Amino acid sequence: MPDRFWNEALETLSPGERRRLEDDRLAEQIAYDVAASPFYRAKLDGAGVRGDDIRRVEDLARVPFMEKGEIADSQADGTLLGVNRCAPLERIVRIQATGGTTGQPMRIGLTRRDIDDYGQMGAGALWTMGCRPGDIVFECMNYNLYAGGLSDHLTFETLGAATIPFGVGHSERLLTMMAGLSDPVGIWATPSYAVRLAEVAAQLGIEPRSVGLRRGYFSGEAGLQVPGYRERIEETWGMVARDQYGTGELGLHSGECEQQNGVHFGGTGIAIAELIDPDSGEVLPFTDGQQGEVVYTSIRREACPLLRMRSHDLMQVFTEPCPCGRTSFRFLILGRSDDMFIVKGVNVFPLSIQAVLLRLSPRITGEFQVVLDRPPPIDYPVPITVEVARDVPAETHDALARDVAARLQAELNFTAAVVLASPGTIATERKTRRVIRSYRGEAAS
């Protein structure tokens, strides 16, 4: 098929060709970083490494990791950009933000070339997901500093889709606009917003399938990788739902093809992805089925490059060939290491909780939040608020809460203190936080 790929040459590289490209660009990027940044010079010096020691992907294991906190802390005094800035301000034309470890925005700069690379990388991911020129897409992400707003919007424009910058909020108006169009439309949003939007439609007496929403491009949460969640969204709206992954620091880069056998890594030529043991930091091999935390290194970034930036996202990778013809590795997100909590020695991930809850559908929606009000150890019943489905009789709520707790105990081996909440009170227009550590001052939004 002539329209199968956005960039066929890049997306079908052999392993050897990909590694040569990565090695060449890595050497160039490291030389640039060291020449432009006292921070990077000091980081390498502290590890006893010279810039020209880093010539191949394997050499990255000699370099210390980066954490978001290093950049966020360096901006705390009012400095516009962090310690990893490598381009002069007169070449930086956009500043966006991602969440920092303190909850304050972590500002990231982009040059014109960085923006072009972002657009090309994102367009490749969207093309993989089935988006095409002429498609109508409502962009329902936050445009307030967040990369998922303006920057991701422009990836749709790079591809050629007719993109409507709707933003977050005003769900009733969104439904009215969609329903008022004779053409089928798509949406770019978090998976939980698709659930929330269906609830708003029900409140308005609108049948979701009548709205004409036929394609969904979802990001910001790993909901589509929870068994049953994608099916629920597709059945509710009569749409095709595709999964995407990116980070605020690197951009929208990876999309799911029609095979739905994992998300294709789309950062080839822009970034190197390593897989590490989240506890020891040891580099893990990219073998089929391997699990670990993904770490990113920029190999074509001018303004604020990344050098072994820890994502704290845990993934499982797949390296067997995909029938779609793309040769990059595929992956599933398992959760975030910093979202995981430990109850009496048991590791609990939000995605596992959601999978259990979805098996209790249709009595509950599958939306939930965990609020931890005390620091570890967690030797008490975990407080979980769970959305009850519409029209479930109030007199059955107590029994339902006990059933939820029993299922969590049986399948995940921890005790939960379950409180039921009305539908539409957890899933919102914004990214839904599943685990809130209130003892750290974290809030629900």
Summary of the structure (lengths in Angstrom):
residues: 445
radius of gyration: 22.1
end to end distance: 43.9
largest distance: 70.0
contacts: 1469
relative contact order: 0.12
helix: 34%
strand: 26%
